Amino acid sequence: MSERTWMNATPDTTEPEDLPVRSQREHVWCLNRKHRMALANGGSGHHHGLGLAKQVCARCWTRRQPRAVWLVIDHRSPMPAEQADQPDDRRAKILVVARRPAVRAGVGRLEVRVRGAVVAVADVQLCGVDHRGVVRHIQVYPTHRRRGFGTLLLDAAQARGPGYHWSTVQLAQTDDAQDFWAYQDSAEPLHLGEPHYCTHMREANGEWG
């Protein structure tokens, strides 16, 4: 059975926790960082139960490697929190949700929700005047780690500031944090470990006034 046939034949009984996720942007490598997607002869399909597209790396699948199949999440247009808080069974069961900052150039929040429950959050500071973005915090709750939710949030954050100068605050020295950042192949160049705040961000942070 070919990979494309396999993708179409797979029943949609999989719970979202059983499959990793990935953003909708173009990726050079498969989820395992082993094979170039252009050469891996992968397939795509749809998980009707979750309302999401899915993709496969054929080379990983042939070798029965984990993370050979993943769900594709639209990261470019997060749903406003006010809308996401309203029940609607027609939506995808995994959503990226945005909470606006309280002040200009302040800290906003992105969330990943699985069947309505928040499983990962990212605090992000953006300035549209100086074109800067600072990733302040990314956290994935322990029962949902190793599924790509943190990377999805990083992609969602950078999609809100394409071409911006991106940086992060000082990185945690835990093994999980170091593994996470070492894995990243971000869409935009990212300066790790030192936030490059502009004056508008510093003002929003209460450093002056």
Secondary structure, DSSP 8 states (H G I E B T S, - for coil): --HHHHHHHS-S---GGGS-EEESS--SB-TTSSSBTTTTT--EEEETTTTEEEEE-HHHHHTT-TTSEEEEE--SS-EEHHHHTS--TTS-SEEEEEE--SSTT-EEEEEEEETTEEEEEEEEEEETTTTEEEEEEEEE-GGGTTSSHHHHHHHHHHHTSTT-EEEE-----SHHHHHHHHH---SS-EE-SS----HHHHHHTTS--
